[in-house]
Amino acid sequence: MKKNSLKILATIIFIIFIPVFIYADDELLDEDLYLKETIIETTFSNSDKPIINARHAIIFDRNSKKKIYGKNEDEQCKMASTTKIMTAIIVIENSQLDKIVEISSKASSTGGSRLGLSKKDKISVEHLLYGLMMRSGNDAAVALAETTAGNIENFALMMNKKAKELNLNNTNYVTPHGLDNENHFTSAYDLAYLADYALKNEIFSKIVKTKTCTIYINGRPKNISNTNELLGNFEGIYGIKTGFTNGANRCLVTSCKRGNLDFISVVLGCDTKKDRTRDSVKLLNYAFNNFTLINTKDIASVKFNEWKTSHKNSIYINKGKSQNLDLYLDETSFPFTNIAINASEKDKIDVDITFSPYFEAPLTKDTSIGKLVLFINNKEYYSIGILNKNNIIRKKIADYILYIFQNYCNYFSQK
């Protein structure tokens, strides 16, 4: 009898706790000690690429929109609550912040991490967004999807449309919260690119850098804290989103800026919360310790002006009424001005200029006559056009007659 009672008790405990393991998501823990130890043990100067636990990772330079480190960054994988980056930006771009939402039974019964909403609760879209991004409320995610698109399915269509617009080619959304689904996936690169886009939105940026705040549900105050363990504990952090499910494991998207260096790190598929913290710190320390910002526009302009001075008579316009070329760099084609490069590559920046030495008149304004290519460590970084500002018209018969006459006059004037 006693043995049966123990079996019954074990079964009850299993039933009670299994949802936690199946639907677990972000959680707030007493993290002070482990966090300080983790940051201290990974805060060192290291020129070697970091060895990390994460299965997928990237360091993304916000200035150049390029990766400076990657680990399986293009592979599709589960993303857990980092999904809510897209959820938030869809809502912000398509809804009114002061709109009051009445919580549905579907939203209130959503499992995983929760804001703590009940059926028929009333709360603004703005405060739902804080609950979504700070507390990682899956109930808030469903409520926002329903008020923005009518239901989860229509909201997923909006999410995927936005993903297509942003060329997130390894991403597909099924839900607004990110609980495990085989058809719900992204890549570390796509997630970094999306985060960069979202952080340009002032409302989004303000929410994700908030450590604690007070929201109102049914007019009553509720204090919430951010699940991002690095926010406020690591120099320069200003966002962005945590995540955890059994399928995705521990995930963290982090934005960090020091001076003019501005990076996004993404770690997906970490075994433990400590691993995701350690990995994120390692990646950011690697970026800040080893990379420096250069102004590629200044470098290109100096090299171009030197070339223009030495090659001003190297281009011939056949039958042109003048040879008065006024060359300039097509600044609209500059992909970016500032980029982060490894400090060891600072002396390995080269500029190559190619051009056509011969043209037939007429030559219209803004005609391309060549291109400038910037190389870093023998790798092409970008190419921009060299254009001509002036219209060069073709000589007419009268111009030839005048030319002959002027030369005839000059000949006899010298006699």
C-alpha positions in Angstrom: 0.0 0.0 0.0 2.8 2.3 1.0 4.6 1.4 -2.3 1.5 2.3 -4.3 1.1 5.6 -2.5 4.7 6.5 -3.4 3.9 5.7 -7.1 0.8 7.9 -7.0 2.7 10.7 -5.4 5.5 10.5 -8.0 2.9 10.5 -10.8 1.3 13.6 -9.4 4.6 15.4 -9.1 5.5 14.4 -12.7 2.1 15.7 -14.0 2.5 18.9 -12.1 6.0 19.7 -13.3 6.1 18.3 -16.8 4.6 21.4 -18.4 7.5 23.4 -16.9 9.9 21.2 -18.9 7.9 21.0 -22.1 6.9 24.7 -22.2 9.8 26.3 -20.3 10.9 29.6 -21.7 12.8 32.6 -20.2 12.9 32.8 -16.4 14.1 35.1 -13.8 16.6 33.6 -11.4 18.7 34.8 -8.5 21.7 35.4 -10.8 24.0 37.9 -9.1 26.7 35.5 -8.0 26.8 33.3 -11.1 26.6 36.4 -13.4 29.5 38.2 -11.7 31.7 35.0 -11.7 30.9 34.4 -15.4 31.7 37.9 -16.5 34.9 38.0 -14.5 36.1 34.7 -15.8 35.6 35.7 -19.4 36.8 39.3 -19.2 40.3 39.1 -20.7 42.1 40.2 -23.8 42.3 37.4 -26.4 43.2 37.7 -30.0 42.1 34.1 -30.8 38.6 33.4 -32.0 36.5 32.4 -29.0 35.7 28.8 -28.2 32.0 28.6 -27.3 29.3 26.2 -26.3 26.6 27.6 -28.6 25.7 25.5 -31.6 25.0 28.6 -33.7 26.5 32.1 -33.2 27.5 35.3 -34.8 29.0 38.7 -34.1 27.4 41.3 -36.4 28.9 44.7 -37.0 26.1 47.2 -37.0 28.2 49.8 -38.9 29.0 47.7 -41.9 26.1 45.2 -41.6 28.6 42.4 -41.9 29.6 39.5 -39.7 33.0 39.5 -38.0 32.7 36.1 -36.5 30.4 33.2 -37.2 29.7 29.6 -36.2 27.1 27.7 -38.2 25.5 31.2 -38.6 23.5 30.3 -41.7 22.1 27.0 -40.5 18.4 26.8 -39.7 17.5 26.2 -36.1 14.9 26.8 -33.4 14.8 30.2 -31.9 12.6 30.1 -28.8 11.6 33.6 -27.5 14.0 35.5 -29.7 10.9 35.1 -32.0 9.5 38.0 -30.1 11.8 40.5 -31.8 9.8 40.0 -34.9 6.5 39.9 -32.9 7.3 43.3 -31.4 8.4 45.0 -34.6 5.2 43.8 -36.4 3.0 45.1 -33.6 4.9 48.5 -33.4 4.6 49.0 -37.2 1.0 48.0 -37.4 -0.8 48.9 -34.2 -1.6 51.8 -31.9 0.3 51.8 -28.6 -2.6 53.3 -26.6 -5.1 50.7 -27.9 -6.7 48.8 -25.0 -6.7 45.0 -25.4 -9.1 42.6 -23.7 -7.3 39.3 -23.1 -8.9 36.2 -24.7 -9.1 32.8 -23.2 -6.5 31.6 -25.8 -4.0 34.2 -24.8 -4.6 33.7 -21.0 -4.1 29.9 -21.3 -0.8 30.0 -23.3 1.9 28.1 -21.5 5.6 28.8 -21.0 6.9 32.1 -19.5 4.0 34.4 -18.8 3.2 38.0 -18.0 0.4 36.6 -15.8 -2.7 37.7 -17.8 -6.2 36.4 -17.1 -9.2 36.2 -19.4 -10.9 39.6 -19.9 -8.0 41.5 -18.4 -7.6 44.9 -20.0 -4.1 46.2 -20.9 -2.7 48.6 -23.5 -0.7 47.4 -26.5 2.3 49.4 -25.1 2.3 47.6 -21.8 1.8 44.2 -23.6 5.0 45.0 -25.5 6.9 45.6 -22.3 5.5 42.4 -21.0 6.5 40.6 -24.2 10.1 41.8 -24.4 11.0 42.3 -20.8 9.2 39.4 -19.1 9.0 37.3 -22.3 5.3 36.7 -21.8 3.9 34.1 -24.2 0.4 35.2 -23.1 1.3 38.8 -24.2 2.5 37.5 -27.5 -0.8 35.8 -28.3 -2.8 38.8 -27.2 -0.7 41.1 -29.4 -1.0 38.8 -32.4 -4.8 38.6 -32.0 -5.3 42.4 -31.6 -2.9 43.1 -34.6 -4.0 40.4 -37.1 -7.2 38.8 -35.6 -5.5 35.5 -34.9 -2.1 33.7 -34.7 -2.3 32.4 -38.3 -2.8 35.8 -39.9 -0.1 37.3 -37.6 2.3 34.6 -38.8 1.6 35.6 -42.4 2.6 39.2 -41.4 5.8 37.9 -39.8 6.8 35.9 -42.8 6.0 38.8 -45.2 8.3 41.0 -43.2 11.0 38.3 -43.1 10.8 38.2 -46.9 11.1 42.0 -47.2 14.2 41.8 -45.0 15.7 38.9 -47.1 15.7 36.6 -44.0 16.1 33.5 -46.3 16.5 31.0 -43.5 13.6 32.1 -41.4 10.0 30.9 -41.1 7.4 31.8 -38.4 4.4 29.9 -37.2 3.8 31.5 -33.7 4.4 34.9 -32.1 6.0 33.4 -29.0 8.5 30.8 -30.3 7.4 27.6 -28.5 8.8 24.6 -30.3 7.4 23.9 -33.8 9.3 22.1 -36.6 8.3 24.7 -39.1 9.3 27.6 -36.9 13.0 28.4 -37.4 15.7 31.0 -38.1 19.5 31.3 -38.4 21.9 33.3 -36.2 22.7 35.6 -39.2 19.0 36.2 -39.9 18.4 36.9 -36.2 21.3 39.4 -36.0 20.1 41.2 -39.2 16.5 41.4 -37.8 17.8 42.7 -34.5 19.7 45.4 -36.3 16.6 46.4 -38.2 14.4 46.4 -35.1 16.9 48.5 -33.0 16.5 51.3 -35.5 12.9 51.7 -34.2 13.0 54.1 -31.2 10.0 52.5 -29.4 11.5 49.0 -29.7 15.0 50.2 -28.7 13.5 51.9 -25.6 11.7 48.8 -24.5 14.5 46.3 -24.8 17.0 48.5 -22.9 14.6 48.8 -19.9 15.8 47.0 -16.8 12.7 47.3 -14.7 9.4 49.1 -15.1 5.7 49.3 -14.0 2.9 48.3 -16.3 -0.8 48.4 -15.6 -3.3 45.6 -15.9 -6.9 46.5 -15.3 -5.6 49.8 -14.0 -3.5 48.1 -11.3 0.3 48.4 -11.2 2.6 45.4 -11.9 6.4 45.7 -11.6 8.4 43.6 -14.1 12.1 43.0 -14.7 14.0 42.2 -17.8 15.0 38.6 -18.4 18.3 39.7 -20.1 20.9 38.9 -17.5 23.6 41.0 -19.1 21.5 44.2 -19.2 23.0 46.6 -16.6 25.8 44.1 -15.7 28.1 44.4 -18.7 29.5 47.7 -20.1 27.6 48.9 -23.2 24.7 46.5 -23.3 21.4 48.1 -24.5 19.3 45.0 -25.4 17.9 42.8 -26.7 16.2 39.3 -26.1 16.6 36.0 -24.2 15.0 32.6 -25.1 14.7 29.0 -24.0 12.8 26.0 -25.0 13.7 22.3 -24.8 14.2 22.3 -28.6 16.1 25.5 -28.9 18.0 25.3 -25.6 19.4 28.6 -24.3 19.4 31.6 -26.6 20.5 35.2 -26.3 20.6 38.1 -28.7 22.7 41.0 -27.3 23.4 44.5 -28.5 26.5 46.3 -27.1 28.1 49.6 -28.0 31.3 51.2 -26.7 32.4 54.4 -28.4 31.8 54.0 -32.1 32.0 50.2 -32.1 28.5 48.7 -32.1 27.9 45.0 -32.2 25.1 42.4 -32.0 26.0 39.0 -30.7 23.7 36.0 -31.2 24.1 32.6 -29.4 21.6 29.8 -30.1 21.5 26.3 -28.7 23.5 26.8 -25.6 23.3 23.9 -23.0 22.9 26.1 -19.9 22.0 29.7 -19.0 25.6 30.1 -17.8 26.8 28.9 -21.2 24.8 31.5 -23.0 26.0 34.2 -20.7 29.6 33.1 -20.9 29.5 32.7 -24.7 27.9 36.1 -25.2 30.6 37.8 -23.0 33.3 35.9 -24.9 32.0 37.0 -28.2 31.7 40.6 -27.2 35.1 40.8 -25.5 36.6 39.3 -28.6 35.0 42.0 -30.8 35.9 44.9 -28.6 39.4 43.7 -27.8 40.4 42.9 -31.4 38.5 45.2 -33.7 38.8 48.9 -34.5 36.6 51.3 -36.5 37.9 52.7 -39.8 36.3 55.3 -42.1 36.3 53.6 -45.5 34.9 56.7 -47.2 37.8 58.8 -46.2 40.3 56.2 -47.3 38.6 55.8 -50.7 38.4 59.6 -51.2 42.1 60.2 -50.5 43.1 57.4 -52.8 40.7 58.6 -55.5 41.9 62.2 -55.4 45.5 61.0 -55.7 44.6 58.9 -58.7 42.6 61.7 -60.3 45.5 64.1 -60.0 47.9 61.7 -61.7 45.5 60.5 -64.4 43.6 63.6 -65.3 44.9 63.4 -68.9 44.7 59.6 -69.3 41.1 59.5 -70.7 40.5 60.6 -74.3 37.0 61.5 -75.6 37.1 60.9 -79.4 35.4 63.7 -81.3 34.5 65.4 -78.1 34.1 69.2 -78.3 36.2 69.3 -75.0 38.2 66.9 -72.9 37.0 68.6 -69.7 36.1 65.6 -67.5 35.1 66.2 -63.9 35.3 62.9 -62.2 33.8 62.0 -58.8 32.9 59.0 -56.7 29.3 57.8 -56.7 28.7 58.4 -53.0 25.2 57.0 -53.3 26.8 53.6 -53.9 28.9 53.7 -50.7 27.4 50.7 -48.8 28.6 52.1 -45.5 31.1 54.6 -44.2 32.5 53.1 -41.0 33.4 49.4 -40.6 34.9 47.4 -37.8 38.0 45.5 -38.9 40.6 43.4 -37.0 43.3 45.7 -35.8 45.9 43.4 -37.3 44.4 44.2 -40.8 44.6 48.0 -40.4 47.7 48.1 -42.5 46.3 45.7 -45.1 43.8 48.1 -46.7 44.3 48.5 -50.5 42.4 50.5 -53.1 42.4 49.5 -56.8 41.0 51.8 -59.5 40.2 50.6 -63.0 38.9 52.9 -65.8 38.3 53.1 -69.5 40.9 55.3 -71.2 38.8 55.9 -74.4 35.2 57.1 -75.1 33.3 58.2 -78.1 31.5 61.5 -77.9 28.9 62.4 -76.9 29.5 61.6 -73.2 26.4 62.3 -71.1 26.5 63.6 -67.5 27.0 60.9 -64.8 28.4 58.3 -67.2 30.5 55.6 -65.5 34.1 55.7 -66.5 35.4 53.2 -64.0 35.3 51.8 -60.5 37.1 51.9 -57.2 37.5 48.6 -55.3 38.4 48.5 -51.6 40.3 45.4 -50.4 41.0 44.4 -46.8 43.7 41.7 -46.4 43.3 40.9 -50.2 39.6 40.4 -49.8 37.2 42.6 -51.8 35.1 44.6 -49.4 33.1 46.8 -51.8 33.2 48.5 -55.2 31.9 52.0 -56.0 31.5 53.8 -59.4 33.6 56.6 -60.8 31.4 59.0 -62.7 31.8 62.2 -64.8 29.8 65.4 -63.9 30.0 67.1 -67.3 28.2 66.6 -70.6 30.8 66.2 -73.4 29.1 67.0 -76.7 30.2 65.7 -80.1 32.0 68.0 -82.5 30.0 69.3 -85.4 31.3 70.2 -88.9 31.4 73.8 -87.9 33.7 72.9 -85.0 36.1 71.3 -87.4 36.0 74.3 -89.8 36.6 76.6 -86.8 39.5 74.4 -85.7 41.1 74.5 -89.2 40.6 78.3 -89.4 42.2 78.9 -86.0 45.2 76.8 -86.8 45.5 78.6 -90.2 45.5 82.0 -88.4 48.0 80.8 -85.8 50.3 79.5 -88.5 50.4 82.9 -90.4 50.6 84.9 -87.2 53.8 83.1 -86.4 55.4 84.0 -89.8 
